[in-house]
Amino acid sequence: MSLAQNGVPPLPVSVDDVRAAQAQLEGQVLRTPTLPAPKLSALTGAEVWVKYENMQVTNSFKDRGAFVRMSRLDEAQRRAGVITMSAGNHAQAVAYHAQRLGIPATIVMPEQTPQVKVRSTEAFGARVVLDGETLAESQIRALRIAEEEGLSLIHPYDDVDVIAGQGTVALEMLEDAPDLDILVVPIGGGGLISGIAIAAKALKPGIEIVGVESALYPSMINAMQGQPKPNGGPTLAEGIAVKNVGGLTLPVVQALVSEILLVSEPDLERAVNAFAANQKTMAEGAGAAGLAAMLAHPDRFRGRKVGIVLCGGNIDARILASIMVRELEREQRIASFRLTINDQPGVLGRIATRLGEMGANILEVEHRRLFLNVPAKGATLDITVETRDGRHAQQVYEALCRFEGIPCRRIDAGGSPLQSQ
C-alpha cells in the first residue's frame, strides 16, 4: 500500500526527543550492532544490513521505550507501580526495567501468549494476569486494574516517551550504516516504525521507510483505508498481531512511511529459518517480518542498500525446530515416499541398501500391513529421507520407481500424495 506524503503535519515526537532518549538510555540498554549480511543479500538481491535488537537483555527492542517511559515517572508513581498489556516483548521489557528501578509491575497478557514469554516475564518478578484472546481485550482488563489500584499505564506503543525510545534504533543504524537507502520495519501498533521514521527522516530526508504487517493483521492499512481487510487469526508474528493501532502513531506513519507490505505465514516461516540457517541468530515471527517482506517482494528491494530491524528473538524452541524442518521439506531436502511391497524377508533391507547407494539418509520408516488397499501378502512402506536438494530428491524417487517393479509415489509430510507425481 502506497501512502501519501503531501506535507508533514506536526508530529508527537521530534528528533531532539529521540536524541534525549538516546542520552537517557546510555549504559541502560545495549547499543546493538548493525552489520552487513552477505548471505541474506545473496538470498534477496539487495545489500542487506541487520540491526540485531534480539541481543538486548529481553531479546527485543522494547527495552528502549519501556526504560525511557518508566525512568520519567515521579516518586509517587514509582511507589504505586505500573501496569501494561502485551503479547510478550513489551511485557518482558517493562518487567525487567521495573525490577531494576524498584517499581512493582503488573502485566496483562493474552491467554494464547507463548509460554516462553510468560515465563520470562514472571522471571523478572512481575505479576502476570492472562486475560483475553487479543491485545485489545487484554487492554480492557489492564485499564480496569490500573484504575482500581492506581497504577501508571506503560502503553506498548501509543506514548511519546515510548516512541522516542524506539526511535533510538534509527540513530544507531544510521551511525553504523549512513548510506542505507531503505529501512524496513515491522508494524504492530506503530511505536517502533514511528520513532524510527521520525529520527531517520530528520537525519536523512531522502531515506525511505517501508512498513511490514502480517497479512492476518493488516491493522495500520485498515486504519488508513477505511475499508478494513479481515483482521485476526493465529500467526507466527504474534508480536505484531495488533488490531488497534496508536492514535499517536497513525499520523506519523501516514506522513513518513512510503509503503506498507503484507507478509504471509509461509513468508514469515521462511524468514525465521533464513535468520537461523544463514545468520545463526534467533528471530521470532515479528522480528523476521522485515526479511519476510524482502523475500516476498524481491523486486521492490533489488539492488538497494536496505536496513532491516531484527526486532525480537523470543521464539519457542519447539516452534523454531518445527519451522526449520518445514523449510527442509519445502526445499525438498526432506522427502517422503510410499512403496507397496511384497511382505517378504529381505525386501526392506534391499530398499535401504539402494537408498544408501543413492546418498539418501533414512530418517523414518513406517511399515503397515493392515491397509485394505494393499494385498493380503503385501505391506505399505512409508520412508522419509534426507536429500541434498530437490534434484537429488527427484533422482531418489525415480530410482525407487525402477527398483524391482515396486509401486512408488511421493507423499507430503502428512502422508498425502503430491499432485506433481
Phi, psi and omega in degrees: 000124177271144185242144179287146179225043181276090181086146181248118179287169175303135184255152185289341183224143178251168177295331176294325175296321179293319178296321178296320177295322179299317178296322180292329183277348183300124181082357182255327175230165181283135170277098187284152182280153168247114191233149175293149182231081184303322181293321176289328175298316179296328182286327188254339184085003176247167172270106190262132171239137184246131172265113190270073177286350175289357179272353178298164181304318179265011175064032181201152176298344186299339176308322187295299183296323181297316180294314181301314182297312185286330180292344181262005175287147176279175187297320180295319179295323179294318180295321182291323179108172183234162177216149175210169172238138186196148174280355175154303187288315176296324178301312181295321180295315178297315181298316183295309183285332173297318177298316180297324183268000180072033182250126175297138184230137173240132183237124174260122184238145174303149186298334183266013178300134178307139184299331179300325180281323177297312181297320180295323179293314179295329181296337177271011173089008182277152169277123182254130175242118177267118184204129174094153177275334183233168178296327179298320178290323176296324180297322179301315179293320181297317180295324179294314179295319180302317180291318182293324188250000178069038182265152176273130180279128174255092187293141182296332184211334187265065185206135185294324179292320178295315179299316179298318179298316180292331180296341179295340175302317181292321179302316181290320180299317183282342169290319183280326184219075186293345183268009180301138178268324187221141168247128180249120194229130176296148178237124167249264174277343174109003182294315182294310183292329178294311179298316179297315182297316180299312182291313185295318181293329178290321181281326186215085187304332183277355182290147181257137178248122179242130179262158179225129174237153169296137179299337178279343182227069181275054191293318181291319176299316179300320181296336182264329186279324184080354176236082194300138167282158175306141188224107177144167179123164180289126181227148173295333183265059183295338180293339176242019179276074185244133180268336182240118178276169186281145173292332176279325186280328183305309180295331177294313179298317179301323186275326194242345183264127186279332184198149173239125180254145177256142179235142181275172177296317175299325176299316181294317178299316181298321181290318177301315179296320181297320177296317181291316186282322186262321183258352181055045180221153184270131174227129171283175183302312179295322180295334181266004187298324179298314177294322178302320179295321179292324178288325182280332184231061187298326181296332181294333188240353187303131178080359181261160176263110194242131173257126177244145181260110172280088196277348178198147181234022183271084179240139179296136183300324179294319179294317179298316179298318179298316180299316183294322176292318179299322179291324175298322178292319178297324180277002181060028172272351165234127182225147181237144183225146176242122180243143174254111189245159168287134184278076183230153178299139173095342183297311181300320179297320180292322177295316179299319178298316181297320179296320178297320177297330180277354181080021178263127182269120182285125179259325186203142177227132176232124188246119184234134180248350193259002177293134183287340179272012177247137178306153182300330179262017180241182179204154174262134181238115174260124182236128174250128183231158173264129180236172182284321182191185182298321180296317179296319179300319179293322178297318178296316179301313181296324178294319178294323179296332181268356190277107173056023178070018182281126177299135182218142172216154176276144178229159177274182186297336180271001178094005180270145178297142174280134186296332184285351184250000000 
